[in-house]
Amino acid sequence: MNYIDGFVAAVPTANRDAYREHAAAAAQVFKEHGALKVVECWGDDVPDGKVTSFPMAVQRKADETVVFAWIVWPSKSVRDAGMAKVMADPRLQPDVNPMPFDGKRLIYGGFEVLVEA
């Protein structure tokens, strides 16, 4: 069964185009290293919460938008090998493709698929 990496970040709204370019370049690298699919979503209806929420989790500021993304891999072993190659790939080094957001507030994790319908 597939394996999923999930991400949530706060991106300065003014950096939308820069984020799209960054994400498109990264998606190509992920796919070259084994990912099946990369999906990047720009927040459109992401409400503030009282106890917890996406905006609270990433400490979104007034001039930022929440981004939700995921990468589909064929398996965890392919992901582990592919992610090591992605992290070492010179095309994704900060001096070549800098993140247009605060990476310290990026939330990420790997997930086993339980249900896929």
Stockholm file with secondary structure:
# STOCKHOLM 1.0

chainA/1-117         MNYIDGFVAAVPTANRDAYREHAAAAAQVFKEHGALKVVECWGDDVPDGKVTSFPMAVQRKADETVVFAWIVWPSKSVRDAGMAKVMADPRLQPDVNPMPFDGKRLIYGGFEVLVEA
#=GR chainA/1-117 SS CCEEEEEEEEEEGGGHHHHHHHHHHHHHHHHHTTCSEEEEEECSSCCCCSSCCHHHHTTCCTTEEEEEEEEEESCHHHHHHHHHHHHHCGGGSTTTSCCSSCGGGCEEEEEECCCCC
#=GC SS_cons         CCEEEEEEEEEEGGGHHHHHHHHHHHHHHHHHTTCSEEEEEECSSCCCCSSCCHHHHTTCCTTEEEEEEEEEESCHHHHHHHHHHHHHCGGGSTTTSCCSSCGGGCEEEEEECCCCC
//
